[in-house]
Amino acid sequence: MSATKERYQNPAVGDNINLRLLTYNSNNLSDLHSIDSIEIYYLDSSIVTAENPDGMRLIDTFDGTAVTQEDTGTYLLNLPTDVKYLIGTYYDLWTVTAEDGQPSHSIRQKFEIYPNLWYSTPIPVVYDFDFRFKPNKLRKGSKQFVIIEIMPNVPTAGDLRAYYENLAIVSDLKISMQLNCGDCVKTETDLQLVIDEENVDYREKRYGYYKIDTEDMLCGIYDIWFKLEFGGNVYISDRYNFQIYD
């Protein structure tokens, strides 16, 4: 069964891979004038030459209409991988025009496709996961990413730990946040929720990144917690404290 994975989320053949491009001008996210094409190359060691030292073999080409602009300077190509995609390393080569009247240029990024995650055991998946995050406070008005780390709580040796680390990488991660202390705490629990099981879309191996915009949030102490799902199991973290202050 295919799934949608981020580029650093150990995608396998058959998955849809989110290939993102973020563009900045003077340290600010800024829109490109145009995205002209995206080319996908497989790095094939059998065709390495002096002229092609990486063994780049063209697999797919997309034009700019295949790209979704998610936000200012934030672009997404959802890449379906079919039988022509092999396990290995790839480049996604974006040809873009930054400003009208300027020549186009290319931006090269890398991703890998992994084998399917198989594991056999005489007992079901029984071990737990721990969660860490930072920062745990922001000044009101800040717009900043919270970094979430997923840590398998399993024996440190052997294939079992590696298996659980891969589960942490490929599994869906959600975040929730609820006001519990401040100048104006609403009485209805659902109205206190400022983030309600939103997907953590930016993933890099065992880490997730979620941007919190505190502009319209009240100062106070919030509960923040995380949810991990895979294989019919649901792991919900403890509620941690998160502060927004003046």
C-alpha positions, 0 to 999 in steps of 0.5 A: 500500500502506497503512502505519502512520505517526506524526502527524509522519511525513508520513502519506499518504491510505490510511495508518493514523495513530497519534494519541497523547495523553499526559496529565500531572498535577503533571509526572507521567504520569497516567491520565484518568478517561475518554476520552469521544470523539475527533472528526477535523476537516478544515480546509476553507478553503471553509467559513471563517466568522466563527463557524468561522474554521478551517473545521472540517469533521467527518470522523470520530467515535470513542468511548473504546473505540477508544483503546488505553492503552499505559502510564500517561497514554499513549493511542493512537488508530490512525486509518485514512484512507480516501477521505473523507480529503483531503490537508491539515490536520486537528484531532483533538479529544479530549473527556476527563474528568480525574477522576471528578465533574469536567466533561469538557473538550476537547484539540485537536491537529493533524496533516497528510496529505501527497501520496504520495512519488513521485520518478523517477531514472535510478539507484536509491537509492544515497545513505547516511544519518548518525545522531546521538543524545543524550545518550550517557550516563545515570546508573543509575536514570535513565529518559530519552528518547534523541533520534535524528536521521537525516541524509541524506548527499546533495548539499545542493541540489535536489529530491534532498535533499528526497526523501531527507529525506522517506525518512528521515521515513517510514521505519521506525527501530529501535534496538539496544544491547549491553553491551561493558564492565562488571563482569559481561559475559556471554560469550554475545553474545545475552545482552549485548543489552539492546535488540534491534531495537526500534521507535522509535515516537515520531517527529517528522520526521527525529527519533526518541525512544526511552525508556531505563530504566536501573533494571535495567541494569549500569553500563558501556559499551554499543554502541548502533546504529540501523537504517533500512529502506525500499524494500528497502534496509537502513541500519545505523549505526556502533556508538556508545558509550553509558555508564551510570554510578553 
